[in-house]
Amino acid sequence: MICSSALSDASLIHYMKSIFDLITVVPEEVIKMSEKELERILHKMGRSSMNAGNILAMTKNVLDEHNGQVPADWDAMTKFHGVGQKIASVVAYEAFGIFRIPVDTHVLKFAKYFGWCGDNATAYKCQEDIEGWMPEINWYRVNNTIGSFCQLARSNKVLLYSEMDKMRMGLINPKFDMVHFLKEYVCVWESNQYRGKER
């Protein structure tokens, strides 16, 4: 996940599969590698020097302070080198079922547009704001759904904002109806895109 900031989800999965073929991804094995060795393996993913250093520093922390296991603790994860609130939130849910809202650039843009957070909110403040009013059971849906929608439309900002305008105008209560509406909307939108490619 440390390498994910410069990649789309699909690219990350593709590169991670090839990395798993090259090395055994457990702390006891990763820590034996030099930063240069790890950098060579990560170079296609971008920011390889920074990521290699962060991964080794985090690995040492996991071994020295957490008995070789990533802790099931969001606050502890955010203290690792190269791990911010967004990455910690994704890992907390995917690995341990701990609900947090991962705020990336897509979610931040979307949240500001719909008034889920203040116009000048940072990613951290945006997460704090949304978690303050949205029922916890819906938290895990936010990043996946909004991220999917924005990645589908990222190459066409005019399309993205026109579709967001349609959603905003069609909602009576944007805070609580949006999550369910958006999930259905993305499914329909993806289905239409797929049918269009088949023609």
C-alpha positions in Angstrom: 0.0 0.0 0.0 2.9 2.4 0.6 3.5 2.3 -3.2 -0.1 3.0 -4.1 0.0 6.8 -4.1 1.3 7.1 -7.7 -0.8 4.3 -9.2 -4.3 3.4 -10.1 -5.8 0.4 -8.4 -5.4 -1.8 -11.5 -1.8 -0.8 -11.9 -1.0 -1.5 -8.2 -2.5 -5.0 -8.4 -0.6 -5.7 -11.6 2.8 -4.7 -10.1 2.2 -6.3 -6.7 1.6 -9.7 -8.4 5.0 -9.5 -10.1 6.6 -8.4 -6.8 5.2 -11.4 -5.0 6.8 -13.6 -7.6 10.2 -12.0 -6.9 10.3 -11.9 -3.1 8.7 -13.4 0.0 6.7 -10.5 1.4 7.1 -11.1 5.1 9.0 -8.8 7.5 11.7 -11.3 8.3 12.6 -11.6 4.6 12.1 -8.0 3.5 14.4 -6.6 6.3 17.3 -8.7 4.9 17.2 -6.7 1.6 19.2 -3.5 1.0 17.5 -0.3 0.1 19.1 -0.5 -3.4 17.8 -4.1 -3.9 14.3 -3.1 -3.0 14.4 0.0 -5.1 15.3 -2.0 -8.2 12.2 -4.2 -7.6 9.9 -1.3 -7.1 11.3 1.0 -9.9 8.4 0.5 -12.3 5.9 1.7 -9.6 7.4 5.2 -9.3 8.9 6.9 -6.3 11.0 3.8 -5.8 13.7 5.3 -3.7 11.3 6.9 -1.2 9.1 3.9 -1.1 12.0 1.5 -0.6 13.2 3.6 2.4 9.8 3.8 3.9 9.1 0.1 3.5 12.4 -0.9 5.2 11.8 1.6 8.0 8.2 0.3 8.5 9.4 -3.3 8.4 12.0 -2.6 11.1 9.3 -0.9 13.3 6.9 -3.9 12.8 9.7 -6.3 13.8 11.1 -4.3 16.7 7.9 -3.0 18.3 5.1 -5.3 17.1 6.6 -8.8 17.1 6.6 -8.9 13.3 2.8 -8.4 13.0 1.1 -5.3 11.6 -1.0 -4.0 14.6 -4.8 -4.0 14.3 -4.6 -0.4 15.4 -5.3 2.6 13.1 -3.4 5.1 15.2 -0.3 2.8 15.4 -0.4 2.3 11.6 -0.4 6.0 10.9 2.9 6.3 12.8 4.7 4.0 10.3 7.1 5.6 7.8 5.2 6.3 4.5 1.8 5.5 6.0 -0.7 8.2 6.3 -4.4 8.3 7.3 -5.6 7.0 3.9 -3.3 4.0 3.7 -3.9 3.2 7.3 -7.7 3.4 6.8 -7.6 1.0 3.8 -5.4 -1.6 5.7 -7.4 -1.3 8.9 -10.6 -2.3 7.0 -9.2 -4.8 4.5 -7.0 -6.6 7.0 -8.9 -6.2 10.3 -12.4 -5.1 9.5 -11.9 -1.7 11.3 -14.1 0.9 9.7 -12.4 4.2 8.8 -12.9 6.5 5.8 -9.8 6.6 3.4 -9.7 10.1 1.9 -7.7 10.3 -1.3 -7.8 13.2 -3.8 -11.0 11.8 -5.3 -12.9 11.6 -2.1 -11.6 15.0 -1.0 -12.7 16.7 -4.2 -16.1 15.0 -4.1 -16.6 15.7 -0.4 -15.9 19.4 -0.9 -18.2 19.6 -3.9 -21.1 18.1 -1.9 -20.5 20.0 1.3 -19.4 16.9 3.3 -16.5 18.9 4.6 -15.3 22.5 4.5 -13.9 24.0 1.3 -10.4 24.3 2.8 -10.4 21.0 4.5 -7.3 18.8 4.4 -7.6 15.1 3.8 -7.3 14.5 7.5 -10.0 17.1 8.4 -12.2 15.8 5.7 -12.0 12.3 7.1 -12.8 13.7 10.6 -15.8 15.6 9.3 -17.4 12.8 7.4 -16.8 10.3 10.2 -18.5 12.8 12.5 -21.9 12.6 10.7 -22.0 9.5 8.5 -23.1 6.3 10.2 -20.1 4.0 10.6 -21.7 1.1 8.7 -21.3 3.2 5.5 -17.7 4.3 6.0 -16.1 1.5 4.0 -18.2 2.3 0.9 -17.1 5.9 0.6 -13.6 5.4 -0.9 -14.4 2.4 -3.1 -17.6 3.9 -4.6 -16.4 7.5 -5.0 -12.9 6.4 -6.1 -14.4 4.1 -8.7 -16.6 6.8 -10.1 -13.9 9.4 -10.3 -11.3 7.0 -11.8 -13.8 6.1 -14.5 -14.3 9.8 -15.3 -10.8 11.1 -14.4 -9.8 11.7 -18.1 -12.8 13.9 -18.7 -13.3 16.6 -16.0 -16.2 18.1 -17.8 -18.0 14.8 -17.7 -17.1 14.2 -14.1 -18.5 17.6 -12.9 -21.6 17.4 -15.1 -22.5 14.0 -13.7 -21.8 15.3 -10.2 -24.1 18.2 -10.8 -26.9 15.8 -11.9 -26.4 13.9 -8.6 -26.4 17.0 -6.5 -29.6 18.4 -8.1 -31.4 15.1 -7.7 -30.9 14.6 -4.0 -33.0 15.9 -1.2 -30.6 14.8 1.6 -27.2 14.6 0.0 -25.4 13.4 3.2 -27.4 10.2 3.8 -28.8 9.4 0.4 -25.6 9.9 -1.5 -23.7 6.7 -0.6 -26.6 4.4 -1.7 -27.4 6.5 -4.8 -23.7 6.7 -5.9 -23.2 3.0 -5.5 -26.1 2.2 -7.8 -25.1 5.1 -10.2 -21.5 3.7 -10.6 -22.9 0.2 -11.4 -25.2 1.6 -14.1 -22.5 3.9 -15.5 -20.0 1.0 -15.7 -22.6 -1.2 -17.3 -23.3 1.5 -20.0 -19.6 2.0 -20.6 -19.1 -1.7 -21.1 -22.1 -2.0 -23.5 -20.7 0.9 -25.4 -17.4 -0.9 -25.9 -19.2 -4.0 -27.2 -20.9 -2.1 -30.0 
